[in-house]
Amino acid sequence: MTHKDHTTPVNADMRFFVGTPQDLTSIRDRFPQTEASSGWNGDGILRGSQGGIDLTFDPAGGAIDYGHDLTQAHLDRIDNLRELLGGGEIPEYARPILQDDPVSYDGDFNNNILVGGLGSDLIEPRDGRNFVDGDAWLNVRLEYRPEGGAVESQESMRAFNTRMLDGTINPTEPHVVREVLQLDNEADNIDTVVFEGIEADYTVTELEANVVKVVNTALTCGQAAGDVLLGHSDPITENGDVTTDATGISDADGIESGLTFSLQPFVEAGTDRFSDTWVTTQTNESAELSSSPTPR
């Protein structure tokens, strides 16, 4: 997804992904089933996905990120994306998210590609194995490729409207071009990448000039085990009560703070995730809460 032609600096947060109650949050951009985001001009802010959100579930049950791996077809569809991720048949920096990579990576993560574009950007990759570039950006344009004629490039379909309507241009002749631009380091701007926690928790390794790998080496606890039990009034109504019981949850490192629950529907790939969706949040595992259906 690109923010090309935005008239104000980009402020995109990929953790927003479903409808919410009617407040300021409900009119923000949302990012369901989105794995990559591109800024443009100006000092933008890009934040990646958080935890288990923005996922498509395996209809058979099990793996998250079902159907969301990067493929060779994706690399070929966007000009310069392969080069951005390291080049070659199997780009080195694409390997943790590349389908059928010969190296097996532990865990099942929602990984993002975040590119900032021109300007001094702030980028927060959050959870998963992510690729970040503060200067590159995704451009999308149209090319008119008449048989035997010169190729014409335009930024918008508006440039072709009149010729399309009068029959000068055949509808099969315009083509969408997707391309990653600004692969070189933009020396006059400073991009900032934000990671959660303290510096001592991270190991930073320089892989090549202007390329570093950042790993949280202090994160050893993994995921908690156990189930959260849900209780609700029957039948479920708009103002009904939902309760949670997390006494069966355990973690090897202990649970030192209150738990927050975000209740989401289990959605199969290809289904409408906005229909009859109930979303609510609880910050106290013993409290009752009200939930309301998300509007279509």
N, C-alpha and C positions, 0 to 999 in steps of 0.2 A: 504494500500500500504506500502511495506517495502523497506528499502534501504539496506537490508542485503548484505554483500560482497562488498559494495562500498570501493574503495581503498583510497578515500579521505574523509575528514569530510563532512557530508551531509549539503547542503544548499538548502532547499526546500521551495518554496513560492507558496501556493495554490491559490493565487489570479491570477496567470497566467493560463489561461484556454482555449484560442483560438489562432489561428494563428495570427501573427502580421506582419507588414512590414519587409522587409529583412534587419535586423540589428542584433546586438548581442542578443537582446531579443528573436528573432524568433527561436533560437536554444536551448533555455532553456526548461527544463522539464515543461510540462503543465498538469493541473489536472482537466479535465472535469469530472463531475459527480463523484467526489472523496470526501469522507467525513472523511477519517482517514489517518494519515501518521505516519510512524515509522522511527526513526533514527536507528543507529547501534553503531559501535565503534567510538571513537573520539569525539571531541567537536563540535557537530553539531548545525545547525540553522534550526528550523522548524517554519514556519509562516502559520497561518490558512487562511481560506477564508475571503474575504472582502465584506461586504454588500450583494448585491443580485446576486453575481456571482456564477458560478459553480452550477447551479440549473437546475433541470428538471421541466418543467411546466406541470400542469394539462391540459390534452387535452381539457377538458371542460371549461377551463379558471378558473382563481382563484389562488388557493394555490400554492406557491412555495414549493420546497422540495418534490414535488409530487413523491411518491414511494420511498423516501429516508429515511424513518424512520428505526430505529433499531428494529429488531424483535427477538422473541425467537429463531427462526431458526439461525439467525446470532450469537447469544450468544452461541448456541450449536456447531456451525461450527468451532469456534476458541477456542481451549483449553485455559482455564484460563481467557478468556475475561470476563466471568460472575464474577469470583472472583475479577478481577481487578476493576470492576465497583461496587463492594460492596457485591456480593454474594447473593444467594437466588433466588427464583422464579422471583421476580422483584427487580433487583439490584438498590439500592438507588441512586447511581450516574448516572445510565442510564435513570432515569425516565423522565427528560426533553426531551429526544430524543427517547424514547421507544414507539413503536406503541401500541395503545389501553391501554395506562396507565390510571388508574382510575382518576388520578389528571389531571385537565385541566390547561395548561400553556398558558398565553396570548402571542399573537404575533406568527409570522411565520418566523422562523429563519433557517439559514443554519448552523447547528451545526457540530463541528469537534471533533474527538478524536485524540489527539496528544501525542505520547509517544517518549521519546528522546533516550533511550538506554544508553549504557555505555559512560562515559565521562561527562564533564561539558557542558551542552547544554544551548542554548538560545531558548526559545519557546515563540511565540507571538500568542495567541489564537484568537485575533481580535473579530469580531462580533459574536453574537449568544450565545447559552448556550453550553459551551465546557467542555470537560474533558481533563486534562493535567496530565501526569506522566513523570517526568524527567528521570526515570531509566528503566522502563519497555520497551520492544521492541517486535516486531512481527517477529517470526521465521517461515519460511516455509521450509519443507523438504519432502522427499519421504520415504515411508515404503513399503517394499516388504513383503506381507503377504501370503505365500504359504499355501495351505490347508494342515494342519497337520504338518507344519514345523515351524522353528524358524523365528521370525520377524527380518528383516534386515532393518536398517535405513541408508539412504544416503542423502547427501546434494544436489546432482544433479542427473539428469537423465543419465548423462554420465556414472555413475557407473553401470547402468543396460543395456546400449546400446547393448553390445555384446551378452548378454544372451537373450535380447529381439529379436535380429535378428536371432539367431540360434534356437529359439523356446524353450529355457530352461525356460524362464519366459513368462507366459501367460499375454497378455496386460491388463487383468482384475485384475491382482494381485498387481501391484503397486498402492498405495494410497497417495494422498496429505495430509499432516498433517500441520495444521496451529495452532500455539501456541504462547501465550504471555509468555515471559520469564522475569526473573529478577523482580519479584514482590516486593522484599524487597528493603528497602532504601539503596542506595549505599553511604556509609558515607564519603568516601574519595573524592568525587566529589561534586561540587556545581552547581546546575541547576538554571537558572534564567528565570522567567516568566515575560514578558513585557506586560503592559497594556497602552493603550492610555490615555492621560490626566494627571491630577495631583493626588497625593495621597489622598488629601482631598475629592475627588469625589467618593472614594471607601470605602466600608465596608468589612472588612476581619473577618471572623468568623471561629474559629477552631472547626471542627466537631468531630475529633478524633485525636489521635497521628499521626502526619505527614500528616494530611488531612485538608485543609482549603477551605473555600468557599469565593470567591471574587465577589462582586456585585457592579456595578456602580449605586450608589444611587442618583447621581446628574443628571442622564439622564432622564429628564421628558418631553422633547418636543415631543417624538414620531416621526412619519413621517410627512413630509410636505404634504399639500393637493393641488389638482389642477392638470392640465395637461400641458405638454410641447408640443407645436405645431411644427411640422416639415414641412419644405418646401423643395422641390427639383426640379431640372430641369426634364422635362418629354420629352423623356424617360430618365431613369437613365443611365448614362454612367460612364466610369472609371474615367474621370476627371470632372464629374459633380459637381455642388454645392449643399450643404445641409445647410439649415439655421434652427435655432431654435428660438422659442419665448417662454420665460419662464415668461411672465408678469402675467400669470394666476396662478403661484405657490405662495402659502402662507404658513407661518409657525407661530404658536402662539408665538414663541420666537423671531421672526424676522429672516431675512436673511442678515447677515452682510458682507458676502464675495461673490466673484464671484462664479458662478456655473460651474461645470464640467460635461459634458454629455458624456456617453459612449453608443454608439448606437449598440444594439445587436439584432439579429433576435429572434422572438418568436418561440421557438422550442418545438414541441410536444414530449412526451416521446417516445423513441425508434427510432426517426428519426436521420438522419445524420446532426449533427450541424455544420459540416465543409464545406458543399456544398453550393456554391454561397452565402457565408456569407460576409456581408459588415460590417466593423468595423472602427469606427473613433472616435476621441475625440475632443471636443470643450471646450475651457476655457472661452470664452466670448459669452454671450447669443445672441449678435447681429451680430457676425462676420460670414462670409461665410467660408466654409472649403471644402477641397477636400477629397474624400474617394476613396479607391480602393478595389477591391474584394480580399478576402483572398484566396490564392491558396489552392487547395485540398491537 
